[in-house]
Every structure is written in structure tokens, then in C-alpha cells.
Amino acid sequence: MEKVVIEKLVPDTSVIIEAIITQKINKKELEIKELILHEAVFAELEHQANQGKATGYVGIDELKEIREMAQNNMFSLRIIGQRPTGAEIRYAKIGEIDALIRQLAWDEDATLMTADKVQARIGEARGVKTCFIPLESKARTIALEKYFDETTMSVHLREGVAAKAKKGKPGAWDFVNISKKKLTAETIKEISREIIEEARIRTDGFLEIERQGSTIIQLGLYRIVVTRPPFSDGWEITAVKPVKQLNLMDYKLGDKLTARIAGQAEGILIAGAPGHGKTTFAQALSIYFAEQGKIVKTVEAPRDLILPEEITQLAISRGSPEEIHDVLLLSRPDYTVFDEMRNTKDFLLYSDLRLAGVGMVGVIHGTNPIDAIQRFIGKLDLGVIPHVIDTVVFIKNGEIGQVLSVKMAVKVPSGMTEADLARPVITIDDFETGKALAEIYSYGEETVVVPVSEVKERQTGAKKLAANAIERAFQRYTDYIKVELPSDEKAIVHVPEERIAGIIGREGKNIRQLEEQLGIGLDIRALGEEEQQKPEGNEITYDLEESSKYFEFFLDKKMQGKDADLYIGDDYLATFNVGKKSTIRIKKQNPLGKSISNARKYGERIRILV
């Protein structure tokens, strides 16, 4: 290429950030007699660096190289113009800084060099001598790529340590050193600068997210995260690349699951631990839907799915949830793949689109499939969850580990027998076997997730709730009660022998009423002295407040989820499971409330033991 000679050159910030001047001088493609820099260039790059943007640091490094070239007498250097005001810097995006630089080129009768099309056209329209340098879009090999081979999943570069990489496949990889020398901060800065420059000029490169201290870049197949001080304690680059692209048939789906995905499933969650292949499966599913003639779009942050051209990939990091919502509803896709759902806004956007009739596939972190469903609790009303999620696919070690189906039913929760305890219950079943795995329902003010156990003799959380209900029904007769649940249809209740006659009643009237009330057969037996409940456990402190309807015991936050026994003196009253708010609430009008009221009236000691 013939060398270009310029007498006076005024570059704008786009040329400085892309390091065009130093590159062309080093390649003998450009010769400058005098280089003039406007103070606005320094101010804008300083502003970007103070915001933690990588482009600011890249531009400042280029200015340092230009200064060194001038000191080596490669050209003369002048820095003139007034530092722009805060308002001018804030409005740099709408052309205030560019206008100052154009005016300098006009005043000095110099050549304006820019890589910005708009700046070049405005300069030409104003009669300024303009040199437009179009950015090359051709991909080139960058230094980062030398750390990858066909088995490398990710590369981790950090100042002060040797380069490391994960090699293998999802769920079966080794973390190994791939260099002998420790990396310096300057080396990592240079690699990051090259990555950013390449992302700005390539059509398959995006600066997805740029924050103070971190930058996330998608460059071809690579998803790259750069962190720097003060956000991190040193410069670091983490780059991830897919090892293998799979199609849906590679996962060896059964006929039942294939039919579910092809027909019914429209609220799919793909769950799994980091690095186990969730995104790879989501990619295969997206391609499968597209091949079935469906309109497919993705929502990603960053865009790292490798997909064919007919699938539109949207970056939520470059828009708002409201914008994504409007675009998807107006463009009417059959399926939307939401990669990496992280925060409440993501869950709400997924739910809103699903309820609007869009088929949704969400990718979510979770150590087991039920954890993925639990992450929706509290963000949505309980009854809405089955309308948003119908299938959960759990990925482990790059393969489908388990598939769950999610349904809603009105029933008595498993382990309970009292008909009055029927309520809306979300049932979670193994998709292949139909076996019930867990139930989600409201109990009091809390939402509980109760595993469904195969072993009936083992008292599950649901059986504990049923036993507590039986104990409360018998507290009108005695404070000493022991309940056993040998089956779902029968309960054995041990009470002091002198109370048995009153419990049974004349001609068995009382016991029949209790059985109808509780919906379970009752076997009343004598409670021996050695079986009567005595205060056991550690006594804890509490604050007791009385309202017009309730007694409320406020416990330490550490008590959340634990069982606590309530006593008056040495007399046992009841056992409670402490909820998320670390409180026990008792109605004043029920037998327990009346017992507490009498204890306060006569100065008896109220105790809580754990």
C-alpha cells in the first residue's frame, strides 16, 4: 500500500480508540509532519476511563504511544484547544466533542482523520479536509486464540499467575496450566485492547455490556469477560468457547419427551449447574424449532448462542425488558429462548410473555430441577406458576439427567388426611415414570415445598402437619398427647388414662365427631407415665406481643425453619414450625390462645423450647 503523507493531522477519538495512527505509522503506511490533538480528546477518554469503560483505557494507551513517537522525532506534536465543559462531555454522544475537533481542523487548515462515517460526512459538508478510515471487518487471528485448542472449554488469564484452561467436555474437564510464565498486567491489558478493537470492527463482534470495572464481549464463538481494578483486585480475562455443537437428536430423547417438545411443551425450563451444558441444549432446541418451520427468537445477555441466520438474537443488555416485551409481542414468534435468567425482571418478563401465548424456553442455574421451580416462588403468585412452566429439563454432565412435569390440582397434600386441608397444590412429577416427587402449596402464610416420600412409615413434612392438627383437636381434653400415624387412614392417639372416657363420650359421640372433623380413624390409648411429654430441649428467649386477635411470639432469625415446643410451666401445649418471619402467631380465641391468656392472667411461666 502506498504511503500517505499528511502535513497537519487532527484525529478524533474514534481514530485514537482504534489505534489507527500508530498502526499505520508502524506499517509504513502513513507519514505525518505535525499531529495536533484537541484537549477534548483527552477529556472524553478520561471521562470514559473514570466510568470504568475499556475504550477509555485503550484510548489513553494510544495517546501514550503517540507521545513516545513524537519524542522520538517521528513527527511534531501540539495539544491545543480548551478543555470541554461538563455539559459538552455529557453530550459527546450527540456530537459536541466531534464539533470541537472539526472546528480545530478548520481553524488550523489541517486534515481531519476519523473512523466515524457521520463525522466524515459532516466534515466534508463543512469544507474540512477529511481522511475517512473505514474499519476493517475482516476477522483476524488475535492473541487470545493461541490459548485455545479443540478440547478447550474456557481460558482464564489473570495477572500474577500462569494462564489456565478448562479442557474436556461439560461435566468431565480438568483445570490445567497452559503457560509456564506468569502473566503481567501489561500483557493482559494488551490482549484486552486487541479484543475490544476487534469487537468494534467485526460484524460478529459486540461490546455487550460495559460497566465500571468490567466489560463483556461477544467475539465470534468467544464469550469474553474482562475485569480490572478497582472492581477486581487485578486484570483478568475469562473467555468461553463451545467445544461441540449438538443437535437435538444427539441427546437421544425418548419418544415421549420428543412428542412433548414437539407438541405440548411451551413453558420449558432448562436447568443445571454452571458448565454442564445448559446453553448447548438450548441452542440445539432453538435449531430444532426453527427446522420445524417455527419463528424463533432469543433473548440473551450476552449473545453467545451459535445459531443460523434465520433466528434473530436480541440482547437484553442493550435494551429494556419493556422494549423486549414490545418487540416480541409485535413480531409474534412461536418460540422465544431466554438464555441465562438471573434476576426478578428476567423472571417477570419470561412469565409475562408466556401468559401472552408465546412459547418460552428459559435457561436457569440450579443444582437440581426442583430448585429451578423454587426460584419462581415469591416472584409470581403460586397459582400462576403451572401456567408459566410445564416442563423442566435438567442437564447434567452434558446430558439430560431428569425431566419433570408441572401441574396444578386441588387436593389434600400428600401425608394429610383431613378433608378440610384440601387446597390448590402444584404437583411435580417425574415425566418418564409419572412418579410424584414433590408438592408446592400454601400453609398458613408460608409457601412450602414438600418432597413426596415413598416410605410411608417415615413421617414427612405433610404428616407432621397432620399430626399437629390432631394434637390441636385434642387439646380441649388434655395437654398430654402423643400422636402416631401408622397409615394415611388411621391415627393412634395416646392420652392420660383418666381422660379417655371424656374423649370417647357417651355412646362414643365425642370420638365420632372427632373422626368426622379430622377425616381419619382414631385409636385412643392410655399414655403411661413414662410416655407423658416432659419439657425437653433448650429454652430460648422471645418477645411476646398481644393484638386484638393474636398472640405473637417473635424469635431470633436463626430459628427459621426449626421446630419449637410451647409449654406453660411443665405442661406441653403444641409444636410449631417457625416460618421465614421467625414468628409464631396464635389466635386468642382458640384453645391454645385461651391457655396463653390464662397463663398471663395468673402469672404462669410461658416457655419455648427447641
Buried (B, 14 or more C-beta within 10 A) or exposed (E): EEEEEBEBBBBBBBBBBBBBBBBBBEEEEBBBEBBBBBBBBBBBBBBBBEEBBBBBBBBBBBBEBBEEBBEEEBBEBBEEBEEBEEEBBEBBEEBBBBBBBBBBBBEBEBBBBBBBEEBBEBBEEBEBBBBBBEBEEEBEEBEBBEBBEEBBBBBBBBBEBBBBBBBBBBBEBEEEEBBEEEBEBEBBBBBBBBBBBBBBBBEEBBBBBBEEBBBBBBBBBBBBBBBBEEEBEBBBBBBBBBBEEBEBEBBEBEEEBBEBBEEEBBBBBBBBBEBBBBBBBBBBBBBBBBEEEBBBBBBBBBBBBBBEEEBBBBBBBBBEBEEBBEBBBEEEBBBBBBBBBEEEBBBBBBBBBBBEEBBBBBBBBBEBBBBBBBBBBEBBEBEBBBBBBBBBBBBBBBBBBBBBBBEBEEBBBBBBBBEEBBBBBBBBBBBEEEEBBBBBBEBEEEBBBBBBBEEEEEBBBBBBBBBBBBBBBBBEBBBBBBBBBEEBEEBBBBBBEEBBEEBBEEEEEBBEEBBEBBBBEBEBBEBEEEEBBEEEEEEBEBEEEEEEEBBBBBBEEEBBEEEBBBBBEEBBBBBBBBBEBBBBBBEBEEBBBBBBBEBBEEEBEBBBBB
